[in-house]
Amino acid sequence: MPLYHKLGDFPQKRHTQFEKPNGGFYYEQLFGTEGFHGHSSLSYHVHRPTQVKEILNSYSVEPKIAIGKNIKSLLFKGFELKPENDFLDSRKAMLVNKDCIIGLAAPKESLRNYFYKNADADEMLFIHRGKGKLRTMLGNIPFEYGDYLIIPRGIIYQIDFETEDNRLFYVESYSPFYTPKRYKNQSGQHLEHSPFCERDFILPSELETHDEKGDFLIKIKKEGMLHEVVYATHPFDVVGWDGYNFPYGFSIHNFEPITGRVHQPPPVHQTFETATFVVCSFCPRLYDYHPKAIPAPYNHSNIDSDEVLYYVDGDFMSRNNIEQGHITLHPKGIPHGPAPGAMERSIGHKETQELAVMVDTFRPLMVTEEAMGLDDGQYYKSWTE
């Protein structure tokens, strides 16, 4: 995150004594990425954040692969995913490679019975349906329809839902999420041509500080395993912190599309990047304004990446028979483009109200058994006339 942020109380000088009002000391913790080189924050805890009392169970949550080497374009009907009460149980991996996990979730209940930490991956949760509050060790973030939540690896969190009908599209990334480099200057400030700026980020607030001892269950995901770890003190015991490594939100509705006289390529829609994939936001926008413009995208070959599109709302102009919650996969190795009739149909239109999230990975994706349970079975033939 290219922003400095702070909450609560902390000493003026880092790595120095920070005394409690009634005696004793607060405990400092460096929360960093990429060793000691990446973004980091310093947090100050009421209790030592290292007090493990017990490890109860450890079990595999690795996705089961149905197609390891895929050449077929696929469509998954995401809203057919059956809702489940538990937040983690509801998360189903759809597409995976060595760099990321792309999945869906339909949790019905708030995550309150335990805490969760992903020790391997940064998480991006996109809120398609639902409203509530992300509660973390570094503060809370309200969310609603259209919000991206970026949760760095190692953050301990819970989620409160105000709703029962919740639909999430998520990506777990083994490299950190950043906003695109070309939108920032050398100091990390977003430039004038960026489709969003620092004002648009939803930063942590409402820092919870619990001074509680007992048995606190944290489920920690690490190397495809879920470990049930009991801590001796409440994980939300931070009295203050500052730095650059923290969870934040961003609404897709605050993305300002870049348009031109002729059709613009997908990178103009880029919202986040990692070392191994990019995330783009397709938002309502004016179409191209050249007198001979073709608003629909031109055919293109996925030579270097797999393309995943998650359809959120509106009429996606380049496809036929697309509904909310659908996911399409266009794998590297074969060209794809508008559905038959879509190019001709787009000519003369002035704007679109489509809303979608795209993930382009630089390595091929494997397809899980969960995904194949939602497969329409016919999408790869949809370009034939």
C-alpha positions in Angstrom: 0.0 0.0 0.0 1.6 3.3 -1.0 0.0 5.2 1.9 1.3 5.8 5.4 -1.5 5.2 8.0 -1.7 5.1 11.7 -4.2 4.3 14.5 -4.1 4.5 18.3 -1.1 5.2 20.4 2.6 4.3 19.9 5.9 5.7 21.0 7.6 8.6 19.2 10.7 6.4 18.4 10.4 2.9 17.1 12.0 0.0 19.0 12.0 1.9 22.3 10.2 1.3 25.6 6.4 1.9 25.5 5.1 1.9 29.1 1.6 1.0 30.1 -0.2 3.6 32.2 -0.4 1.2 35.2 3.1 -0.3 34.8 4.7 -2.8 32.5 5.3 -2.5 28.8 3.4 -2.9 25.6 4.9 -5.4 23.1 6.2 -4.3 19.7 5.7 -6.4 16.6 7.1 -5.8 13.1 4.4 -6.8 10.6 6.3 -6.9 7.3 6.5 -8.4 3.8 9.3 -9.7 1.6 11.6 -10.2 4.6 12.6 -6.7 5.9 12.5 -5.2 2.4 8.8 -4.8 1.6 6.0 -2.7 3.1 5.7 -3.0 6.9 3.9 -1.7 10.0 4.8 -1.7 13.7 2.1 -2.7 16.1 2.0 -2.5 19.9 0.2 -5.2 21.8 -1.2 -5.4 25.4 0.2 -9.0 25.6 3.0 -10.8 23.8 1.6 -11.9 20.4 3.5 -15.2 20.6 1.6 -17.1 23.2 0.5 -20.4 21.6 -1.2 -22.7 24.1 -2.1 -25.6 21.9 -2.4 -26.8 18.3 -5.6 -28.8 18.1 -5.9 -30.1 14.5 -4.1 -29.8 11.2 -5.8 -30.9 7.9 -5.5 -30.4 4.2 -7.6 -27.8 2.3 -5.7 -28.2 -1.0 -8.1 -28.0 -4.0 -8.8 -31.2 -5.9 -7.8 -30.8 -9.5 -10.1 -32.0 -12.3 -8.2 -30.6 -15.3 -4.4 -30.1 -14.8 -3.6 -29.0 -18.4 -6.4 -27.2 -19.9 -7.1 -25.9 -23.5 -10.8 -25.5 -23.2 -12.7 -22.2 -22.7 -15.1 -22.7 -19.8 -18.0 -21.0 -18.2 -19.0 -21.5 -14.5 -22.4 -20.6 -13.2 -21.2 -19.0 -9.9 -24.5 -18.3 -8.4 -25.3 -22.0 -8.4 -22.7 -22.4 -5.7 -24.6 -23.6 -2.6 -24.4 -21.2 0.4 -22.9 -22.5 3.6 -23.0 -21.1 7.1 -19.3 -21.1 7.9 -17.0 -18.5 6.2 -14.1 -20.8 5.5 -16.3 -23.8 4.5 -18.1 -21.6 2.0 -14.9 -20.7 0.2 -14.5 -22.9 -2.9 -11.4 -22.8 -5.1 -12.3 -22.7 -8.8 -9.0 -22.1 -10.6 -5.4 -22.5 -9.3 -1.8 -22.4 -10.2 1.5 -22.0 -8.4 0.9 -18.3 -8.0 -2.8 -17.9 -6.9 -6.1 -19.4 -6.0 -9.2 -17.9 -7.6 -12.5 -18.8 -6.0 -16.1 -18.1 -4.9 -17.7 -18.0 -1.5 -21.3 -17.8 -0.3 -21.2 -17.5 3.5 -24.5 -17.1 5.3 -23.1 -16.3 8.8 -20.6 -13.9 10.3 -17.1 -15.3 11.1 -17.2 -14.9 14.9 -16.5 -18.4 16.4 -12.8 -18.2 15.5 -10.2 -15.9 13.9 -8.6 -16.5 10.6 -5.1 -15.9 9.2 -3.7 -16.7 5.8 0.0 -17.2 6.4 0.7 -17.9 2.7 -1.2 -15.4 0.6 -2.5 -11.9 0.4 -6.3 -12.0 -0.1 -8.5 -10.0 -2.4 -12.2 -10.3 -1.5 -14.6 -8.8 -4.0 -18.1 -8.2 -2.5 -20.7 -9.0 -5.1 -23.6 -9.3 -2.6 -23.6 -8.5 1.0 -22.8 -5.8 3.5 -20.9 -5.7 6.8 -17.6 -5.1 8.5 -14.1 -6.6 8.1 -12.7 -6.8 11.6 -8.9 -7.0 11.9 -6.0 -6.8 14.3 -5.2 -3.4 12.7 -8.7 -1.9 12.7 -12.0 -2.4 11.0 -13.2 -1.6 7.5 -16.9 -1.4 6.5 -17.8 -3.0 3.1 -20.7 -3.2 0.7 -21.6 -4.2 -2.8 -18.7 -3.5 -5.2 -15.9 -3.3 -2.7 -12.5 -4.9 -3.0 -11.0 -5.8 0.3 -7.2 -6.3 0.2 -5.9 -8.3 3.2 -2.2 -8.8 3.4 -0.9 -12.2 4.4 -0.6 -12.7 8.2 -3.4 -10.3 9.1 -5.7 -11.9 11.7 -9.3 -11.2 10.9 -13.0 -11.9 11.4 -16.0 -10.7 9.3 -19.4 -9.5 10.4 -22.2 -9.7 7.8 -25.3 -7.7 8.1 -26.9 -9.9 5.4 -27.5 -13.6 4.9 -27.3 -13.5 1.1 -23.5 -12.9 0.6 -21.6 -13.6 -2.6 -17.8 -13.1 -2.8 -15.3 -13.5 -5.6 -11.8 -13.9 -4.1 -8.2 -14.3 -5.1 -5.4 -15.6 -2.9 -2.0 -14.4 -4.2 1.4 -15.7 -3.2 2.9 -12.3 -4.1 1.7 -9.0 -2.7 -1.1 -6.9 -4.3 0.0 -3.4 -5.5 -1.7 -0.7 -7.5 -0.1 -0.4 -11.0 3.3 1.2 -11.2 2.5 3.3 -14.2 -0.1 5.1 -12.2 2.4 6.2 -9.5 5.4 8.5 -9.3 8.7 7.4 -7.8 7.5 8.1 -4.3 4.3 6.0 -4.7 1.8 8.8 -5.1 -0.9 8.2 -7.7 -0.5 10.5 -10.7 -3.1 12.7 -12.3 -3.9 10.2 -15.1 -4.6 7.4 -12.7 -8.2 6.1 -12.8 -8.3 6.4 -9.0 -6.4 8.1 -6.2 -5.6 7.9 -2.5 -9.0 9.5 -1.6 -10.7 6.4 -2.9 -9.1 3.9 -0.5 -11.1 2.8 2.5 -8.6 2.7 5.3 -8.8 0.8 8.6 -10.5 2.7 11.5 -12.2 1.8 14.8 -9.3 0.0 16.3 -10.4 -2.7 18.7 -8.2 -3.3 21.7 -9.1 -6.3 23.9 -7.2 -7.0 27.1 -8.4 -10.6 27.5 -6.8 -13.9 28.5 -8.3 -17.3 27.7 -8.5 -19.7 24.8 -8.7 -18.0 21.4 -8.9 -20.2 18.3 -7.1 -19.0 15.2 -7.3 -21.0 12.0 -4.1 -20.5 10.1 -3.8 -21.5 6.5 -0.2 -22.5 5.5 1.1 -24.7 2.7 -2.3 -26.0 1.8 -3.1 -27.0 5.4 -5.4 -25.4 7.9 -4.0 -25.4 11.5 -6.2 -24.9 14.5 -4.1 -22.9 16.9 -5.2 -21.8 20.4 -3.7 -18.5 21.7 -3.6 -17.4 25.3 -4.7 -13.8 24.6 -7.2 -12.1 22.3 -5.6 -11.5 18.9 -7.1 -7.9 18.7 -5.0 -6.5 21.5 -3.3 -3.7 19.6 -3.3 -0.3 21.2 -1.7 1.4 18.2 0.3 1.0 15.0 1.7 2.8 12.1 3.2 2.0 8.7 2.4 0.9 5.2 1.3 -2.7 5.5 -2.4 -3.0 6.4 -5.7 -4.1 5.0 -7.8 -1.6 3.0 -10.8 -1.4 0.8 -11.6 0.1 -2.6 -14.9 0.4 -4.4 -15.1 -0.7 -8.0 -17.6 2.2 -8.4 -14.8 4.6 -7.8 -12.7 3.4 -10.7 -12.8 6.1 -13.4 -12.6 4.4 -16.8 -10.1 5.5 -19.4 -11.6 5.8 -22.9 -10.5 6.8 -26.4 -11.5 7.3 -30.0 -10.9 3.6 -30.7 -11.2 0.5 -28.5 -8.8 0.6 -25.6 -6.9 -2.6 -24.6 -7.5 -4.3 -21.2 -4.6 -2.7 -19.4 -6.5 0.6 -19.2 -8.9 -1.2 -16.8 -6.1 -2.4 -14.5 -6.7 -1.9 -10.8 -4.2 -4.2 -9.1 -1.0 -6.0 -10.0 1.2 -8.7 -8.6 4.4 -10.3 -9.8 2.3 -13.0 -11.5 -1.1 -11.7 -12.5 -3.2 -8.5 -12.9 -6.7 -7.5 -11.8 -8.8 -5.3 -14.0 -12.2 -3.5 -13.4 -14.6 -3.2 -16.3 -17.0 -0.4 -15.3 -19.8 1.7 -16.8 -18.2 4.0 -19.4 -18.7 5.9 -22.7 -17.8 3.9 -25.8 -15.1 4.9 -28.3 -16.0 8.0 -30.3 -14.2 7.6 -33.7 -16.9 7.8 -36.4 -16.0 4.2 -37.5 -15.4 2.8 -34.0 -16.3 -0.7 -33.1 -17.0 -0.7 -29.3 -16.7 -4.5 -29.0 -13.1 -5.8 -28.4 -11.2 -7.2 -31.2 -10.2 -10.9 -31.3 -7.0 -11.6 -29.5 -4.8 -14.5 -28.7 -3.9 -15.5 -25.1 -0.3 -16.3 -25.8 1.1 -15.4 -22.4 -1.8 -15.5 -20.0 -5.1 -17.2 -19.0 -8.0 -14.7 -18.8 -10.6 -15.0 -16.1 -13.7 -12.8 -16.1 -16.2 -12.6 -13.3 -19.4 -10.9 -14.3 -20.9 -8.6 -11.7 -23.7 -6.6 -13.3 -25.1 -5.1 -16.5 -25.0 -6.4 -20.0 -21.5 -7.5 -21.0 -21.5 -6.3 -24.6 -19.0 -8.8 -26.0 -20.7 -12.0 -24.9 -24.1 -13.7 -25.3 -26.2 -15.2 -22.5 -24.0 -14.0 -19.7 -25.5 -13.6 -16.2 -24.5 -12.3 -12.8 -22.0 -14.5 -11.1 -20.8 -16.3 -14.2 -17.1 -16.9 -14.5 -15.4 -17.4 -17.9 -12.0 -18.9 -18.5 -10.2 -18.2 -21.8 -6.9 -20.2 -21.6 -3.7 -19.4 -23.3 -3.0 -21.1 -26.6 -6.3 -20.3 -28.5 -7.7 -16.9 -29.6 -11.0 -15.5 -28.3 -13.1 -12.5 -28.9 -16.7 -11.3 -29.2 -19.5 -13.8 -29.5 -21.1 -14.1 -32.9 -23.1 -11.0 -33.6 -21.6 -9.0 -30.7 -19.3 -7.0 -32.8 -22.0 -5.9 -35.2 -24.5 -5.3 -32.4 -22.1 -3.0 -30.6 -21.7 -0.5 -33.6 -23.5 2.7 -32.9 -23.9 2.2 -29.2 -22.6 5.1 -27.0 -22.1 3.6 -23.6 -22.1 0.4 -21.5 -23.3 -0.3 -18.0 -21.3 -3.5 -17.6 -19.5 -4.3 -14.4 -16.9 -7.1 -14.2 -13.7 -8.2 -12.6 -10.9 -9.7 -14.7 -7.9 -11.7 -13.6 -5.1 -12.3 -16.1 -2.6 -14.8 -14.9 0.9 -15.3 -16.5 0.9 -19.0 -15.9 -1.8 -21.5 -16.9 -4.6 -22.3 -14.5 -5.8 -25.7 -13.4 -9.5 -26.3 -13.0 -10.8 -27.8 -9.8 -13.5 -30.4 -9.2 -15.6 -27.7 -7.5 -15.4 -25.6 -10.6 -16.5 -28.4 -12.9 -19.6 -28.9 -10.8 -20.6 -25.4 -12.0 -19.5 -25.8 -15.6 -22.1 -25.2 -18.3 -20.5 -27.8 -20.6 -20.9 -25.8 -23.8 -19.1 -22.5 -23.6 -16.1 -23.5 -25.6 -18.3 -24.0 -28.6 -20.0 -20.6 -28.3 -18.0 -18.9 -31.1 -19.3 -21.3 -33.8 -21.9 -19.9 -36.1 
